[in-house]
Amino acid sequence: MKALHYLTAILLLFSCSSLKQNADRVFDRAVVQFTALDARLAPDAMPVTFEKGEVRDGKLNDWTSGFFPGSLWLVYEHTGNPDILEMAKRQTAKLSGITEMDTDHDIGFQVNCSFGNGYRPTGNPDYLEIMKASADKLCTRFSPVVGCTRSWNPGKKWNFPVIIDNMMNLELLAEVSRLTGEQKYMDIARSHANTTLKNHFRADGSSYHVVAYDEQTGEVVKKQTSQGFSDESTWSRGESWALYGFTMMYRETGDSVYLEQARKVAAYLIPLLPKDGIPEWDFNAPGTKNAFGMDAAGAPKASDYKWKPGDPVLRDSSAGAIIVSALAELSTYTSGKESRLYRKTALRIVNTLASPEYLATPGENGNFLLKHGVTNLHKWSGVDIPLTYADYYFLEAIQKLLKTE
């Protein structure tokens, strides 16, 4: 009980800190942590997580490979630290051959987070060329019959799967369209967003993780999950991708249809957030306020599921960070009570993430920033760990909040 009161006091202390104070502290911490990460990275690897006492790195074509360079660019923009600038350039350069690698729809994550963030402060024309070549590669996954870019390659389970995560890769297409003036990229981004809006959502604004299409007809074959609790549950990071993706599409197009969808997603998820703002890994997982039973379609077998009644429901700091980044921006596209709700919610989550409960101390956590992320609890993979993309969206979220203060 004393520990609970102590934690509550700590969270209250950090909630009273100004956004600028929290931002400076977080970015200073990032300099320390990322300098250590940079120093030990191999030329053909990028950091992914810290699990079971060991840092786990990924290959350069891993879907997460752009987040560490992207985080470095964000830290450089905030601090102006020349050492961080050199790290950002060096880590970004490692991905220069990305278009020749075996990649999928996540080339948007890989390239826009690294080269896209690097192009903003440097104007390096080589970065734009890589962005354009990567956008061209992403376009090869587009089917005009389906109206979407294919997420994963065909397999035994799905032939043309589209995951809600794929909304995030549209930002590369939008950026390249805006920077080059070539409309074809935006046309594909719009088609994908429109098809996703039509087929990925339930009436209440919650989202399916995977929608599988018939490649020949464009018809929906099935709606399922890969990382959520069950086929009809709402995986929190998937819902955060939806919130961010449609907010971004409104920014890039000015189309009110996308704004309305972002508002609908926000209306669904905000009431489901716990008091401290950090979402559970799935909004319908056992133990949540809207819990589904173990007999739900697509749920893991009870005998294989390591969560037991009475156990705390694991939170996902990565979903929280993505939600903040989206809400910070969405607050600027709305007004009155709605805008204030979005910003207030974003600040609540940031204050929690910047507290000792979630923000690592120097040298801790494998030198990642945020603790308590979840990748795939359905398969008990990546449970309660730091995640490189959580760090990235946390830093981006703080940047957005500062710009609109």
N, C-alpha and C positions, 0 to 999 in steps of 0.2 A: 504493500500500500504506500509506503514511504517513497519507494522507487517511482510509483505512478505520479505522486505529487511532485516529485523532483522533476520528472520529465515534463509534466504540465507547466511547471515554473520555467523550465528552459525554453519550451516552445513559446510561452508568453513573452519571454525576454526577446526572442528573435522576432516575434511579430511586432514588437515595439520599435525595432531597428528600422531606420529609413531604408527605402529601396536602394539608394545610392550606397549606404554603408554595407548592406548585404551584397550588392553587386561588386564593390571593390574587394570585399573579403573573399568572395567566390572566385573572382578572376585572379586575385593574388594566389589563392590556393591552387588554381589551375596551372599557373606558371610553375609552381613547385612540382606538382604531380606530373604534369606533361613533360617537363624537362627530364624527369627520371624515366618516363616511358620512352621518350625519344632516344635516350642514351643507350638503351639496351635492345632496341629493335633491330632485327636483321634486315638486310636490303630487300628481301622478298616477302616481308610480313608487315601486317598492321595489327594493332591490339584489338582484342574482342572483349575479353572479360577476365576475371580473377575468380577461380573456382577450386575448392578443395585445397587451398593454400598455394596454388600455382597460377601464374599468369598464362592465359591461353591466347595465342595469336592466331590470326587467319591469313590465308593466302591473299595475294593482291586482287584476285577475282572474287573473293568472298563478298557477299552483299554489303557487309559492314565496312569495307575498306576505305570508303571516302570520309567516314566520320571523324577519324583522328586528324587528318589534314584539315578538315573543315573546322574542327574545334580550335586548332592552332590559329587559323585565320581569324576566327571570332575573338580569340584572346588577344591577338595582335591589334585588331581594330580597337579594342577597349583600352589596352595598356600602352600601345606604341612601342613595346619592348622589341629592340632590334634582334635579340637572340631568338625570340619566338618567331619573328619574320623569317629568319634563316631556316628554322626548323620547318615552318609551314611550306616554304619553297622546296626544301629537300624532300619532305614527306609527300608533297603533291607530285613532284617529279617522278616518284616511284610508280605512279599510275599512268605515266605518259603512253604506255603501250596497251592501255585498257581495251581499245577497240579491236586489238588483235587477239585478245584473250577470249576464253569461253565464258560468255556472260549471258544474262537473261534480262528481264524487265528492270532489274535492279541497277542497271547501268545508270539510271537516273540518279539514284542515291549515290552511287560511286563517284559520279562525275560532277553533278551539280553542287554537292556538298564540298568537294575539294576544289576543282577548277573554277566552279561558279563563284564560290566565296573568294577565291584568289583573284579572279578577274575584276571584282568590284574595287579593291584598293590599288591594284597594279595596272589594270588596263592592258595586261600582257596579251598581244594578239595570238600567241601560240596557245594560250589557254582557251581562247574563243574557238580556235580551229579544232581543238580536241572536243570541246563541247558540241560543236556542230557535227563532227564525225560520229560522236556518241549518239546524238539525237537521230542521225540517219540510221544508225544501227538499231536503235529502239523502234524506229518506224517500220523496220522489216518484220517486226512481230505483230504488226497491225493487220487485222482482217476486216475488210469493208463489209463482209457478210455479217460477222458478229458485231462489228462496230467498236471493238476493243483491241488493245494490244494483249497478246497472250502473256500470262504470268509465267507459269512453269511449263517446261516442255512436255509433250504428250507422254503419258505413262499408263499403267494398268488401271489406275483409279479414275483419271480424268484425261480427256483428249485436248480440250481447250479450256483450261481453268483460268479464271480471273479472280484475283484476291483483292480485298478492299485496300490492302497496302499499296496496290498499283496506282492509286490516286496520287501518291507522293511523287512518282516518277514522271508525272505529267508536267511538273515544274520545270524540268530540263527542256521539254518541248516548248513550253511557254516562254522561257528565258531566251532560248535560241531564236524563236520566232520574233520576239521583240528586238533582239540585238541585231538580227540580220535582215529583218523585214520580210522574211519568207513565210507566207501564210500557211503553207502545207503542214508545218509543225503544229500550229494552233488548231487547224482543222481536225487533225487526229486527236489532239488533246480534248477538244470539245466533244468529239464523237465518243471517246472513251468515257468522259465524265457524264454525258447524257445517258449512255447505256447503263452505266453504273447506277446512276440516280434511279433509273427505271426498274432495275432488277435486284439491286443489292440491299434494299431497305424494306423494313416492315412499316406498317402504318404509324407506329409510335416514334419513328426516327431511329430505331435500333438497326443494326446492320448484320448481315450474314458475312462470314469470313470468306468463303469460297463459293463462287457461282460457276458451274461448269456448263459450257455451251456445246451445241452440235456445230462443228466447224462448217458443215455443208449447208445448213439451213439458218444458222444463227439463233435457233431456239434454245431456251434454257432446258438443260437436262436434269440438273439437281442443284440443290443449295445445301452446303455442308460446312463443317469447320475442319481446320487442321490444327490450330493452336488454342481454340477456345474450349470451354467445358463440354458443350454439346452442340449439335447442329443448329438448334433454335436458340441457343444462348447468345449473349453479346459479349464477345471477347473485348476487354477494355482497350487494349492497344489498337485493335482493329477499329473500334469506334473513335479513338483519338486520331487515327489516320484519316478517317472520314471527315471529322471536324476540320482538321488542318487542310485536307485536300480541297474541299469545297470552298473554304475561306480563301485559299490561294487562287482557285479558279475565278472567284469573284474579283479578286484583286487584278488578275491578268486580263479579264474580259469585260468587267462591269455588268455582266449579265445577272439580273436580279434573281433568276432561277437558282443560281448557285448560292447566293446569299441566303435565300429562304431555306435551302437545304441545310446549310451550315447552322442556321438558327434553330432548325428543327432537331438537329443532332445535339446541339447545346441544351435544348429544352429537355431532351431525354436524359442526358448524362449528368447534368449539374445536380439535380435532386438526389441522385444515387451516390454522390461522393460522400465518403465518411467525413466526420467533423474536421479532420486535419487536411482534407482535400485530396489525399492520395488514393486513387482507385484500387479496389481489389483487382486481381488479375483477370477476372471475368465477372461481369455484373450479375450473373445468375449462378455463380458457383455455390456449392454447399456452404452455408454459413453467412451468406449475404442476405440483405433484406428482401431481395426478390429471388431467393434460391430455387433452383430446379432440383428435382429428385434424381437419384442415380439411375432411374429407369427412363430418363429423357433420351430421345433419339440421338444417337451419336455420342452419348456420354461414355466415359471409360468404364470398364467393368469394375464393380465395387471391390472385387478381390485384388485388382491391380492398382487401385487408386490409393496412394499413400496418405491422403488426407483422411482424418478420422473425425467423427462428430466431437465437437468441443475444442478441436485445434483452432488456433487463430487463422483467419483467412489471409493468405499472403497478398501483400500489396505489390503493385508494379510501378516503381518510380519512373520508368521510361514512359509509360502511358501518362503519368502525371506531368512530366516535362513537356510532352507533345501537346497535351491539353492546354498548358499555360501558354505555349507559343501561339497556338491557334486563337485562344480567347483574347490574348493581348492585342492581336490584330483585329479580331472580330469586333472588339469593343470600339474600334475606330470607324467601323462601317455602320454602326447603330447609334442610337441616341437615348437620352433619358434614363429611366430605370433599367432598361435592358442593357445599355452600355455599361452602366455602373455595376450591374450584377456580374457581367463578364470580367471586368477589371478587378472587382473585389474578389471573385473566385480565383482569378489568376494570382493575385497577390497572396491570397491565403495558401495556395499550393507552393508558391515560391518560398514563403517564410518557413514552411515545413521542410522543404527540400534543403534550405540553407541552414537548418538546425543540425545539431550534433547527431540526431537520430538518423539522418540521411546523408549529410555531407561528411566525407572522410577527413580524418586528420592527416597532416603531412606524413607521407611514407606508408600510410595504411591503405588497405583496399586494393593492393596491387598497383597503386598510383593512379587509379581511376578516381573520379570525383564523387559520384553518387553510389550509395549502397541500395540494396533491397529492390533489385529488378527481377523480372521473371520472363523467360523466353517461351517455354512450352510446358506448363505444369500438367497439361493433359497427359503428356508422355513422361512427366517428372524429369524434364531436361532443363537445365539452366534455372535453378530454383534459388531465390534469395541471393542474387549475385549483382555485381556492378556490370553495366553494359555501356559500350562505347557510344551508342546512339542516345542513351539517356543523358550522358554528359553533353553531347552536341546540342540536343534540343533544350536542355536546361540553360546553357549559355546563350543560345539564340533567343530563348524566351525572355531572359533578363535584358538582353539588348533591345528587344521590342518594347518592353515595359519602360525602359529608360527613355526611349525616343518619344514616347507618348505621355510622359509624366507632366 
